[in-house]
């Protein structure tokens, strides 16, 4: 997984391992520091590497009281 300062090799959406902050970053651009943890090493993970949950795995919507 790339760290801040490394050059991105593939356009995509990435998020930090530390807190989940997301960015869209183009190929050839250096990965930045985490916006929430400045001056620390930031590890970025491609969102495309994650599985997308099925709707049945998500929390059901809250029911509201009808007046």
PQR file of N, CA, C, O and H, with PARSE charges and radii, in Angstrom:
ATOM      1  N   UNK A   1       0.842  -1.174   0.000 -0.4000 1.5000
ATOM      2  CA  UNK A   1       0.000   0.000   0.000 -0.0000 2.0000
ATOM      3  C   UNK A   1       0.895   1.248   0.000  0.5500 1.7000
ATOM      4  O   UNK A   1       1.911   1.291   0.694 -0.5500 1.4000
ATOM      5  N   UNK A   2       0.512   2.243  -0.772 -0.4000 1.5000
ATOM      6  CA  UNK A   2       1.336   3.454  -0.865 -0.0000 2.0000
ATOM      7  C   UNK A   2       1.259   4.310   0.394  0.5500 1.7000
ATOM      8  O   UNK A   2       0.282   4.268   1.143 -0.5500 1.4000
ATOM      9  H   UNK A   2      -0.313   2.208  -1.336  0.4000 1.0000
ATOM     10  N   UNK A   3       2.325   5.090   0.605 -0.4000 1.5000
ATOM     11  CA  UNK A   3       2.393   6.019   1.727 -0.0000 2.0000
ATOM     12  C   UNK A   3       2.513   7.445   1.199  0.5500 1.7000
ATOM     13  O   UNK A   3       2.815   7.667   0.026 -0.5500 1.4000
ATOM     14  H   UNK A   3       3.118   5.124  -0.002  0.4000 1.0000
ATOM     15  N   UNK A   4       2.269   8.405   2.088 -0.4000 1.5000
ATOM     16  CA  UNK A   4       2.373   9.806   1.673 -0.0000 2.0000
ATOM     17  C   UNK A   4       3.758  10.075   1.094  0.5500 1.7000
ATOM     18  O   UNK A   4       4.765   9.577   1.597 -0.5500 1.4000
ATOM     19  H   UNK A   4       2.023   8.225   3.041  0.4000 1.0000
ATOM     20  N   UNK A   5       3.788  10.874   0.026 -0.4000 1.5000
ATOM     21  CA  UNK A   5       5.023  11.198  -0.670 -0.0000 2.0000
ATOM     22  C   UNK A   5       5.304  10.294  -1.861  0.5500 1.7000
ATOM     23  O   UNK A   5       6.043  10.685  -2.764 -0.5500 1.4000
ATOM     24  H   UNK A   5       2.970  11.279  -0.383  0.4000 1.0000
ATOM     25  N   UNK A   6       4.731   9.094  -1.885 -0.4000 1.5000
ATOM     26  CA  UNK A   6       4.923   8.188  -3.022 -0.0000 2.0000
ATOM     27  C   UNK A   6       4.054   8.648  -4.187  0.5500 1.7000
ATOM     28  O   UNK A   6       2.999   9.249  -3.986 -0.5500 1.4000
ATOM     29  H   UNK A   6       4.131   8.776  -1.152  0.4000 1.0000
ATOM     30  N   UNK A   7       4.506   8.361  -5.406 -0.4000 1.5000
ATOM     31  CA  UNK A   7       3.762   8.736  -6.610 -0.0000 2.0000
ATOM     32  C   UNK A   7       2.713   7.663  -6.917  0.5500 1.7000
ATOM     33  O   UNK A   7       3.010   6.468  -6.941 -0.5500 1.4000
ATOM     34  H   UNK A   7       5.363   7.872  -5.569  0.4000 1.0000
ATOM     35  N   UNK A   8       1.484   8.120  -7.151 -0.4000 1.5000
ATOM     36  CA  UNK A   8       0.390   7.206  -7.472 -0.0000 2.0000
ATOM     37  C   UNK A   8       0.579   6.640  -8.873  0.5500 1.7000
ATOM     38  O   UNK A   8       0.903   7.372  -9.807 -0.5500 1.4000
ATOM     39  H   UNK A   8       1.243   9.090  -7.132  0.4000 1.0000
ATOM     40  N   UNK A   9       0.378   5.360  -9.012 -0.4000 1.5000
ATOM     41  CA  UNK A   9       0.529   4.693 -10.309 -0.0000 2.0000
ATOM     42  C   UNK A   9      -0.799   4.423 -11.005  0.5500 1.7000
ATOM     43  O   UNK A   9      -0.818   4.062 -12.182 -0.5500 1.4000
ATOM     44  H   UNK A   9       0.114   4.764  -8.253  0.4000 1.0000
ATOM     45  N   UNK A  10      -1.914   4.596 -10.286 -0.4000 1.5000
ATOM     46  CA  UNK A  10      -3.211   4.275 -10.881 -0.0000 2.0000
ATOM     47  C   UNK A  10      -4.284   5.222 -10.346  0.5500 1.7000
ATOM     48  O   UNK A  10      -4.486   5.328  -9.137 -0.5500 1.4000
ATOM     49  H   UNK A  10      -1.899   4.889  -9.330  0.4000 1.0000
ATOM     50  N   UNK A  11      -4.970   5.910 -11.266 -0.4000 1.5000
ATOM     51  CA  UNK A  11      -6.068   6.802 -10.892 -0.0000 2.0000
ATOM     52  C   UNK A  11      -7.095   6.037 -10.073  0.5500 1.7000
ATOM     53  O   UNK A  11      -7.407   4.887 -10.381 -0.5500 1.4000
ATOM     54  H   UNK A  11      -4.806   5.823 -12.249  0.4000 1.0000
ATOM     55  N   UNK A  12      -7.617   6.665  -9.038 -0.4000 1.5000
ATOM     56  CA  UNK A  12      -8.657   6.002  -8.272 -0.0000 2.0000
ATOM     57  C   UNK A  12      -9.013   6.728  -6.997  0.5500 1.7000
ATOM     58  O   UNK A  12      -8.519   7.818  -6.708 -0.5500 1.4000
ATOM     59  H   UNK A  12      -7.363   7.600  -8.788  0.4000 1.0000
ATOM     60  N   UNK A  13      -9.885   6.086  -6.245 -0.4000 1.5000
ATOM     61  CA  UNK A  13     -10.300   6.577  -4.938 -0.0000 2.0000
ATOM     62  C   UNK A  13      -9.505   5.796  -3.894  0.5500 1.7000
ATOM     63  O   UNK A  13      -9.438   4.568  -3.937 -0.5500 1.4000
ATOM     64  H   UNK A  13     -10.286   5.200  -6.480  0.4000 1.0000
ATOM     65  N   UNK A  14      -8.907   6.526  -2.965 -0.4000 1.5000
ATOM     66  CA  UNK A  14      -8.096   5.914  -1.920 -0.0000 2.0000
ATOM     67  C   UNK A  14      -8.550   6.436  -0.573  0.5500 1.7000
ATOM     68  O   UNK A  14      -9.084   7.541  -0.473 -0.5500 1.4000
ATOM     69  H   UNK A  14      -8.961   7.524  -2.930  0.4000 1.0000
ATOM     70  N   UNK A  15      -8.337   5.633   0.473 -0.4000 1.5000
ATOM     71  CA  UNK A  15      -8.649   6.101   1.810 -0.0000 2.0000
ATOM     72  C   UNK A  15      -7.519   5.741   2.752  0.5500 1.7000
ATOM     73  O   UNK A  15      -6.775   4.787   2.528 -0.5500 1.4000
ATOM     74  H   UNK A  15      -7.904   4.735   0.392  0.4000 1.0000
ATOM     75  N   UNK A  16      -7.407   6.533   3.816 -0.4000 1.5000
ATOM     76  CA  UNK A  16      -6.354   6.309   4.781 -0.0000 2.0000
ATOM     77  C   UNK A  16      -6.691   5.103   5.646  0.5500 1.7000
ATOM     78  O   UNK A  16      -7.854   4.846   5.958 -0.5500 1.4000
ATOM     79  H   UNK A  16      -8.012   7.308   3.997  0.4000 1.0000
ATOM     80  N   UNK A  17      -5.652   4.373   6.025 -0.4000 1.5000
ATOM     81  CA  UNK A  17      -5.834   3.233   6.908 -0.0000 2.0000
ATOM     82  C   UNK A  17      -6.126   3.716   8.329  0.5500 1.7000
ATOM     83  O   UNK A  17      -6.833   3.047   9.083 -0.5500 1.4000
ATOM     84  H   UNK A  17      -4.707   4.582   5.771  0.4000 1.0000
ATOM     85  N   UNK A  18      -5.578   4.888   8.696 -0.4000 1.5000
ATOM     86  CA  UNK A  18      -5.711   5.383  10.064 -0.0000 2.0000
ATOM     87  C   UNK A  18      -7.136   5.790  10.441  0.5500 1.7000
ATOM     88  O   UNK A  18      -7.615   5.449  11.522 -0.5500 1.4000
ATOM     89  H   UNK A  18      -5.003   5.432   8.084  0.4000 1.0000
ATOM     90  N   UNK A  19      -7.819   6.525   9.542 -0.4000 1.5000
ATOM     91  CA  UNK A  19      -9.132   7.045   9.933 -0.0000 2.0000
ATOM     92  C   UNK A  19     -10.176   7.013   8.814  0.5500 1.7000
ATOM     93  O   UNK A  19     -11.311   7.442   9.017 -0.5500 1.4000
ATOM     94  H   UNK A  19      -7.430   6.802   8.663  0.4000 1.0000
ATOM     95  N   UNK A  20      -9.804   6.513   7.649 -0.4000 1.5000
ATOM     96  CA  UNK A  20     -10.779   6.373   6.569 -0.0000 2.0000
ATOM     97  C   UNK A  20     -11.038   7.622   5.752  0.5500 1.7000
ATOM     98  O   UNK A  20     -12.018   7.667   5.010 -0.5500 1.4000
ATOM     99  H   UNK A  20      -8.882   6.164   7.485  0.4000 1.0000
ATOM    100  N   UNK A  21     -10.193   8.643   5.860 -0.4000 1.5000
ATOM    101  CA  UNK A  21     -10.353   9.843   5.025 -0.0000 2.0000
ATOM    102  C   UNK A  21     -10.159   9.441   3.561  0.5500 1.7000
ATOM    103  O   UNK A  21      -9.211   8.726   3.240 -0.5500 1.4000
ATOM    104  H   UNK A  21      -9.396   8.607   6.463  0.4000 1.0000
ATOM    105  N   UNK A  22     -11.043   9.892   2.675 -0.4000 1.5000
ATOM    106  CA  UNK A  22     -10.990   9.491   1.271 -0.0000 2.0000
ATOM    107  C   UNK A  22     -10.572  10.636   0.358  0.5500 1.7000
ATOM    108  O   UNK A  22     -10.870  11.803   0.613 -0.5500 1.4000
ATOM    109  H   UNK A  22     -11.814  10.474   2.936  0.4000 1.0000
ATOM    110  N   UNK A  23      -9.868  10.266  -0.723 -0.4000 1.5000
ATOM    111  CA  UNK A  23      -9.480  11.217  -1.766 -0.0000 2.0000
ATOM    112  C   UNK A  23      -9.618  10.550  -3.119  0.5500 1.7000
ATOM    113  O   UNK A  23      -9.613   9.324  -3.225 -0.5500 1.4000
ATOM    114  H   UNK A  23      -9.626   9.319  -0.930  0.4000 1.0000
ATOM    115  N   UNK A  24      -9.742  11.364  -4.148 -0.4000 1.5000
ATOM    116  CA  UNK A  24      -9.605  10.913  -5.526 -0.0000 2.0000
ATOM    117  C   UNK A  24      -8.252  11.443  -5.962  0.5500 1.7000
ATOM    118  O   UNK A  24      -7.982  12.637  -5.833 -0.5500 1.4000
ATOM    119  H   UNK A  24      -9.747  12.360  -4.062  0.4000 1.0000
ATOM    120  N   UNK A  25      -7.398  10.568  -6.477 -0.4000 1.5000
ATOM    121  CA  UNK A  25      -6.047  10.985  -6.840 -0.0000 2.0000
ATOM    122  C   UNK A  25      -5.689  10.422  -8.202  0.5500 1.7000
ATOM    123  O   UNK A  25      -5.917   9.246  -8.489 -0.5500 1.4000
ATOM    124  H   UNK A  25      -7.617   9.598  -6.582  0.4000 1.0000
ATOM    125  N   UNK A  26      -5.123  11.284  -9.034 -0.4000 1.5000
ATOM    126  CA  UNK A  26      -4.785  10.862 -10.397 -0.0000 2.0000
ATOM    127  C   UNK A  26      -3.403  10.230 -10.451  0.5500 1.7000
ATOM    128  O   UNK A  26      -2.579  10.404  -9.553 -0.5500 1.4000
ATOM    129  H   UNK A  26      -4.938  12.239  -8.801  0.4000 1.0000
ATOM    130  N   UNK A  27      -3.179   9.505 -11.510 -0.4000 1.5000
ATOM    131  CA  UNK A  27      -1.883   8.879 -11.749 -0.0000 2.0000
ATOM    132  C   UNK A  27      -0.810   9.955 -11.879  0.5500 1.7000
ATOM    133  O   UNK A  27      -1.034  10.997 -12.495 -0.5500 1.4000
ATOM    134  H   UNK A  27      -3.848   9.364 -12.239  0.4000 1.0000
ATOM    135  N   UNK A  28       0.357   9.693 -11.294 -0.4000 1.5000
ATOM    136  CA  UNK A  28       1.470  10.620 -11.388 -0.0000 2.0000
ATOM    137  C   UNK A  28       1.508  11.676 -10.293  0.5500 1.7000
ATOM    138  O   UNK A  28       2.433  12.487 -10.254 -0.5500 1.4000
ATOM    139  H   UNK A  28       0.539   8.847 -10.794  0.4000 1.0000
ATOM    140  N   UNK A  29       0.526  11.680  -9.409 -0.4000 1.5000
ATOM    141  CA  UNK A  29       0.454  12.645  -8.312 -0.0000 2.0000
ATOM    142  C   UNK A  29       0.962  12.000  -7.029  0.5500 1.7000
ATOM    143  O   UNK A  29       0.728  10.814  -6.793 -0.5500 1.4000
ATOM    144  H   UNK A  29      -0.225  11.021  -9.440  0.4000 1.0000
ATOM    145  N   UNK A  30       1.651  12.772  -6.206 -0.4000 1.5000
ATOM    146  CA  UNK A  30       2.140  12.256  -4.927 -0.0000 2.0000
ATOM    147  C   UNK A  30       0.996  12.140  -3.924  0.5500 1.7000
ATOM    148  O   UNK A  30       0.146  13.026  -3.833 -0.5500 1.4000
ATOM    149  H   UNK A  30       1.840  13.735  -6.398  0.4000 1.0000
ATOM    150  N   UNK A  31       0.983  11.050  -3.180 -0.4000 1.5000
ATOM    151  CA  UNK A  31      -0.013  10.887  -2.131 -0.0000 2.0000
ATOM    152  C   UNK A  31       0.262  11.911  -1.026  0.5500 1.7000
ATOM    153  O   UNK A  31       1.413  12.106  -0.634 -0.5500 1.4000
ATOM    154  H   UNK A  31       1.674  10.330  -3.254  0.4000 1.0000
ATOM    155  N   UNK A  32      -0.791  12.567  -0.524 -0.4000 1.5000
ATOM    156  CA  UNK A  32      -0.612  13.565   0.528 -0.0000 2.0000
ATOM    157  C   UNK A  32      -0.584  12.932   1.920  0.5500 1.7000
ATOM    158  O   UNK A  32      -0.744  11.722   2.077 -0.5500 1.4000
ATOM    159  H   UNK A  32      -1.726  12.409  -0.843  0.4000 1.0000
ATOM    160  N   UNK A  33      -0.378  13.782   2.918 -0.4000 1.5000
ATOM    161  CA  UNK A  33      -0.531  13.356   4.301 -0.0000 2.0000
ATOM    162  C   UNK A  33      -2.019  13.225   4.584  0.5500 1.7000
ATOM    163  O   UNK A  33      -2.842  13.796   3.868 -0.5500 1.4000
ATOM    164  H   UNK A  33      -0.248  14.765   2.790  0.4000 1.0000
ATOM    165  N   UNK A  34      -2.361  12.488   5.609 -0.4000 1.5000
ATOM    166  CA  UNK A  34      -3.757  12.407   6.039 -0.0000 2.0000
ATOM    167  C   UNK A  34      -4.186  13.790   6.513  0.5500 1.7000
ATOM    168  O   UNK A  34      -3.451  14.427   7.268 -0.5500 1.4000
ATOM    169  H   UNK A  34      -1.693  12.024   6.190  0.4000 1.0000
ATOM    170  N   UNK A  35      -5.353  14.272   6.094 -0.4000 1.5000
ATOM    171  CA  UNK A  35      -5.799  15.588   6.535 -0.0000 2.0000
ATOM    172  C   UNK A  35      -6.079  15.651   8.039  0.5500 1.7000
ATOM    173  O   UNK A  35      -6.100  16.733   8.625 -0.5500 1.4000
ATOM    174  H   UNK A  35      -5.950  13.754   5.481  0.4000 1.0000
ATOM    175  N   UNK A  36      -6.291  14.499   8.653 -0.4000 1.5000
ATOM    176  CA  UNK A  36      -6.591  14.457  10.082 -0.0000 2.0000
ATOM    177  C   UNK A  36      -5.371  14.148  10.946  0.5500 1.7000
ATOM    178  O   UNK A  36      -5.421  14.326  12.163 -0.5500 1.4000
ATOM    179  H   UNK A  36      -6.273  13.620   8.177  0.4000 1.0000
ATOM    180  N   UNK A  37      -4.279  13.689  10.338 -0.4000 1.5000
ATOM    181  CA  UNK A  37      -3.078  13.301  11.081 -0.0000 2.0000
ATOM    182  C   UNK A  37      -1.833  13.846  10.384  0.5500 1.7000
ATOM    183  O   UNK A  37      -0.985  13.081   9.926 -0.5500 1.4000
ATOM    184  H   UNK A  37      -4.239  13.544   9.349  0.4000 1.0000
ATOM    185  N   UNK A  38      -1.730  15.154  10.309 -0.4000 1.5000
ATOM    186  CA  UNK A  38      -0.637  15.831   9.621 -0.0000 2.0000
ATOM    187  C   UNK A  38       0.691  15.532  10.322  0.5500 1.7000
ATOM    188  O   UNK A  38       0.746  15.402  11.545 -0.5500 1.4000
ATOM    189  H   UNK A  38      -2.418  15.776  10.681  0.4000 1.0000
ATOM    190  N   UNK A  39       1.746  15.427   9.536 -0.4000 1.5000
ATOM    191  CA  UNK A  39       3.122  15.178   9.999 -0.0000 2.0000
ATOM    192  C   UNK A  39       3.363  13.732  10.426  0.5500 1.7000
ATOM    193  O   UNK A  39       4.415  13.430  10.989 -0.5500 1.4000
ATOM    194  H   UNK A  39       1.701  15.532   8.542  0.4000 1.0000
ATOM    195  N   UNK A  40       2.417  12.836  10.172 -0.4000 1.5000
ATOM    196  CA  UNK A  40       2.605  11.413  10.460 -0.0000 2.0000
ATOM    197  C   UNK A  40       2.617  10.646   9.146  0.5500 1.7000
ATOM    198  O   UNK A  40       2.088  11.119   8.140 -0.5500 1.4000
ATOM    199  H   UNK A  40       1.562  13.082   9.714  0.4000 1.0000
ATOM    200  N   UNK A  41       3.214   9.475   9.156 -0.4000 1.5000
ATOM    201  CA  UNK A  41       3.189   8.624   7.971 -0.0000 2.0000
ATOM    202  C   UNK A  41       1.745   8.201   7.707  0.5500 1.7000
ATOM    203  O   UNK A  41       1.036   7.758   8.611 -0.5500 1.4000
ATOM    204  H   UNK A  41       3.644   9.091   9.974  0.4000 1.0000
ATOM    205  N   UNK A  42       1.329   8.344   6.460 -0.4000 1.5000
ATOM    206  CA  UNK A  42      -0.035   7.986   6.076 -0.0000 2.0000
ATOM    207  C   UNK A  42       0.014   6.842   5.078  0.5500 1.7000
ATOM    208  O   UNK A  42       0.731   6.917   4.080 -0.5500 1.4000
ATOM    209  H   UNK A  42       1.905   8.703   5.725  0.4000 1.0000
ATOM    210  N   UNK A  43      -0.737   5.791   5.339 -0.4000 1.5000
ATOM    211  CA  UNK A  43      -0.853   4.662   4.420 -0.0000 2.0000
ATOM    212  C   UNK A  43      -2.208   4.791   3.738  0.5500 1.7000
ATOM    213  O   UNK A  43      -3.239   4.946   4.393 -0.5500 1.4000
ATOM    214  H   UNK A  43      -1.319   5.730   6.150  0.4000 1.0000
ATOM    215  N   UNK A  44      -2.187   4.723   2.389 -0.4000 1.5000
ATOM    216  CA  UNK A  44      -3.404   4.858   1.582 -0.0000 2.0000
ATOM    217  C   UNK A  44      -3.784   3.509   0.994  0.5500 1.7000
ATOM    218  O   UNK A  44      -2.926   2.785   0.491 -0.5500 1.4000
ATOM    219  H   UNK A  44      -1.350   4.597   1.857  0.4000 1.0000
ATOM    220  N   UNK A  45      -5.061   3.170   1.055 -0.4000 1.5000
ATOM    221  CA  UNK A  45      -5.575   1.909   0.513 -0.0000 2.0000
ATOM    222  C   UNK A  45      -6.595   2.218  -0.577  0.5500 1.7000
ATOM    223  O   UNK A  45      -7.447   3.091  -0.417 -0.5500 1.4000
ATOM    224  H   UNK A  45      -5.759   3.758   1.464  0.4000 1.0000
ATOM    225  N   UNK A  46      -6.496   1.489  -1.687 -0.4000 1.5000
ATOM    226  CA  UNK A  46      -7.453   1.681  -2.782 -0.0000 2.0000
ATOM    227  C   UNK A  46      -8.832   1.204  -2.346  0.5500 1.7000
ATOM    228  O   UNK A  46      -8.981   0.103  -1.814 -0.5500 1.4000
ATOM    229  H   UNK A  46      -5.804   0.779  -1.817  0.4000 1.0000
ATOM    230  N   UNK A  47      -9.831   2.040  -2.575 -0.4000 1.5000
ATOM    231  CA  UNK A  47     -11.205   1.671  -2.248 -0.0000 2.0000
ATOM    232  C   UNK A  47     -11.669   0.538  -3.169  0.5500 1.7000
ATOM    233  O   UNK A  47     -12.529  -0.256  -2.786 -0.5500 1.4000
ATOM    234  H   UNK A  47      -9.710   2.934  -3.007  0.4000 1.0000
ATOM    235  N   UNK A  48     -11.108   0.457  -4.376 -0.4000 1.5000
ATOM    236  CA  UNK A  48     -11.484  -0.590  -5.329 -0.0000 2.0000
ATOM    237  C   UNK A  48     -11.105  -1.980  -4.813  0.5500 1.7000
ATOM    238  O   UNK A  48     -11.652  -2.981  -5.275 -0.5500 1.4000
ATOM    239  H   UNK A  48     -10.410   1.102  -4.687  0.4000 1.0000
ATOM    240  N   UNK A  49     -10.168  -2.049  -3.855 -0.4000 1.5000
ATOM    241  CA  UNK A  49      -9.765  -3.330  -3.292 -0.0000 2.0000
ATOM    242  C   UNK A  49     -10.757  -3.867  -2.270  0.5500 1.7000
ATOM    243  O   UNK A  49     -10.663  -5.022  -1.856 -0.5500 1.4000
ATOM    244  H   UNK A  49      -9.723  -1.235  -3.480  0.4000 1.0000
ATOM    245  N   UNK A  50     -11.707  -3.029  -1.865 -0.4000 1.5000
ATOM    246  CA  UNK A  50     -12.676  -3.427  -0.861 -0.0000 2.0000
ATOM    247  C   UNK A  50     -13.907  -4.043  -1.518  0.5500 1.7000
ATOM    248  O   UNK A  50     -14.267  -3.701  -2.644 -0.5500 1.4000
ATOM    249  H   UNK A  50     -11.784  -2.091  -2.202  0.4000 1.0000
ATOM    250  N   UNK A  51     -14.533  -4.940  -0.802 -0.4000 1.5000
ATOM    251  CA  UNK A  51     -15.768  -5.512  -1.320 -0.0000 2.0000
ATOM    252  C   UNK A  51     -16.919  -4.554  -1.018  0.5500 1.7000
ATOM    253  O   UNK A  51     -16.929  -3.879   0.011 -0.5500 1.4000
ATOM    254  H   UNK A  51     -14.241  -5.217   0.113  0.4000 1.0000
ATOM    255  N   UNK A  52     -17.870  -4.509  -1.916 -0.4000 1.5000
ATOM    256  CA  UNK A  52     -19.050  -3.671  -1.731 -0.0000 2.0000
ATOM    257  C   UNK A  52     -20.113  -4.534  -1.071  0.5500 1.7000
ATOM    258  O   UNK A  52     -20.457  -5.595  -1.592 -0.5500 1.4000
ATOM    259  H   UNK A  52     -17.862  -5.057  -2.752  0.4000 1.0000
ATOM    260  N   UNK A  53     -20.644  -4.093   0.082 -0.4000 1.5000
ATOM    261  CA  UNK A  53     -21.626  -4.933   0.771 -0.0000 2.0000
ATOM    262  C   UNK A  53     -22.930  -5.042  -0.006  0.5500 1.7000
ATOM    263  O   UNK A  53     -23.347  -4.105  -0.687 -0.5500 1.4000
ATOM    264  H   UNK A  53     -20.365  -3.231   0.506  0.4000 1.0000
ATOM    265  N   UNK A  54     -23.556  -6.190   0.108 -0.4000 1.5000
ATOM    266  CA  UNK A  54     -24.882  -6.405  -0.479 -0.0000 2.0000
ATOM    267  C   UNK A  54     -25.884  -5.650   0.377  0.5500 1.7000
ATOM    268  O   UNK A  54     -25.673  -5.486   1.578 -0.5500 1.4000
ATOM    269  H   UNK A  54     -23.217  -6.951   0.661  0.4000 1.0000
ATOM    270  N   UNK A  55     -26.958  -5.195  -0.218 -0.4000 1.5000
ATOM    271  CA  UNK A  55     -27.974  -4.417   0.498 -0.0000 2.0000
ATOM    272  C   UNK A  55     -28.490  -5.168   1.725  0.5500 1.7000
ATOM    273  O   UNK A  55     -28.822  -4.547   2.734 -0.5500 1.4000
ATOM    274  H   UNK A  55     -27.129  -5.328  -1.194  0.4000 1.0000
ATOM    275  N   UNK A  56     -28.558  -6.484   1.647 -0.4000 1.5000
ATOM    276  CA  UNK A  56     -29.051  -7.271   2.779 -0.0000 2.0000
ATOM    277  C   UNK A  56     -28.083  -7.252   3.961  0.5500 1.7000
ATOM    278  O   UNK A  56     -28.465  -7.603   5.077 -0.5500 1.4000
ATOM    279  H   UNK A  56     -28.288  -6.989   0.827  0.4000 1.0000
ATOM    280  N   UNK A  57     -26.841  -6.846   3.726 -0.4000 1.5000
ATOM    281  CA  UNK A  57     -25.841  -6.793   4.797 -0.0000 2.0000
ATOM    282  C   UNK A  57     -25.803  -5.425   5.480  0.5500 1.7000
ATOM    283  O   UNK A  57     -25.112  -5.243   6.482 -0.5500 1.4000
ATOM    284  H   UNK A  57     -26.531  -6.561   2.819  0.4000 1.0000
ATOM    285  N   UNK A  58     -26.535  -4.486   4.938 -0.4000 1.5000
ATOM    286  CA  UNK A  58     -26.527  -3.128   5.486 -0.0000 2.0000
ATOM    287  C   UNK A  58     -27.605  -2.993   6.553  0.5500 1.7000
ATOM    288  O   UNK A  58     -28.538  -3.794   6.607 -0.5500 1.4000
ATOM    289  H   UNK A  58     -27.096  -4.635   4.124  0.4000 1.0000
ATOM    290  N   UNK A  59     -27.473  -1.972   7.402 -0.4000 1.5000
ATOM    291  CA  UNK A  59     -28.454  -1.733   8.452 -0.0000 2.0000
ATOM    292  C   UNK A  59     -29.782  -1.327   7.838  0.5500 1.7000
ATOM    293  O   UNK A  59     -29.817  -0.537   6.895 -0.5500 1.4000
ATOM    294  H   UNK A  59     -26.715  -1.322   7.358  0.4000 1.0000
ATOM    295  N   UNK A  60     -30.866  -1.859   8.364 -0.4000 1.5000
ATOM    296  CA  UNK A  60     -32.184  -1.449   7.845 -0.0000 2.0000
ATOM    297  C   UNK A  60     -32.460   0.005   8.198  0.5500 1.7000
ATOM    298  O   UNK A  60     -31.954   0.499   9.205 -0.5500 1.4000
ATOM    299  H   UNK A  60     -30.838  -2.501   9.130  0.4000 1.0000
ATOM    300  N   UNK A  61     -33.253   0.697   7.391 -0.4000 1.5000
ATOM    301  CA  UNK A  61     -33.581   2.088   7.707 -0.0000 2.0000
ATOM    302  C   UNK A  61     -34.413   2.183   8.978  0.5500 1.7000
ATOM    303  O   UNK A  61     -35.135   1.250   9.328 -0.5500 1.4000
ATOM    304  H   UNK A  61     -33.664   0.295   6.573  0.4000 1.0000
ATOM    305  N   UNK A  62     -34.306   3.311   9.661 -0.4000 1.5000
ATOM    306  CA  UNK A  62     -35.092   3.516  10.876 -0.0000 2.0000
ATOM    307  C   UNK A  62     -36.545   3.777  10.502  0.5500 1.7000
ATOM    308  O   UNK A  62     -36.845   4.412   9.490 -0.5500 1.4000
ATOM    309  H   UNK A  62     -33.719   4.069   9.376  0.4000 1.0000
ATOM    310  N   UNK A  63     -37.418   3.281  11.328 -0.4000 1.5000
ATOM    311  CA  UNK A  63     -38.840   3.558  11.128 -0.0000 2.0000
ATOM    312  C   UNK A  63     -39.179   4.855  11.829  0.5500 1.7000
ATOM    313  O   UNK A  63     -38.713   5.112  12.939 -0.5500 1.4000
ATOM    314  H   UNK A  63     -37.175   2.766  12.150  0.4000 1.0000
ATOM    315  N   UNK A  64     -39.985   5.666  11.185 -0.4000 1.5000
ATOM    316  CA  UNK A  64     -40.412   6.919  11.793 -0.0000 2.0000
ATOM    317  C   UNK A  64     -41.876   6.791  12.167  0.5500 1.7000
ATOM    318  O   UNK A  64     -42.629   6.059  11.524 -0.5500 1.4000
ATOM    319  H   UNK A  64     -40.363   5.457  10.284  0.4000 1.0000
ATOM    320  N   UNK A  65     -42.269   7.494  13.193 -0.4000 1.5000
ATOM    321  CA  UNK A  65     -43.661   7.471  13.627 -0.0000 2.0000
ATOM    322  C   UNK A  65     -44.502   8.307  12.673  0.5500 1.7000
ATOM    323  O   UNK A  65     -44.153   9.444  12.357 -0.5500 1.4000
ATOM    324  H   UNK A  65     -41.658   8.088  13.715  0.4000 1.0000
ATOM    325  N   UNK A  66     -45.598   7.743  12.223 -0.4000 1.5000
ATOM    326  CA  UNK A  66     -46.512   8.491  11.362 -0.0000 2.0000
ATOM    327  C   UNK A  66     -47.484   9.261  12.246  0.5500 1.7000
ATOM    328  O   UNK A  66     -47.978   8.726  13.239 -0.5500 1.4000
ATOM    329  H   UNK A  66     -45.881   6.819  12.480  0.4000 1.0000
ATOM    330  N   UNK A  67     -47.755  10.486  11.900 -0.4000 1.5000
ATOM    331  CA  UNK A  67     -48.641  11.314  12.715 -0.0000 2.0000
ATOM    332  C   UNK A  67     -50.082  11.069  12.401  0.5500 1.7000
ATOM    333  O   UNK A  67     -50.959  11.690  13.002 -0.5500 1.4000
ATOM    334  H   UNK A  67     -47.354  10.921  11.094  0.4000 1.0000
TER
END
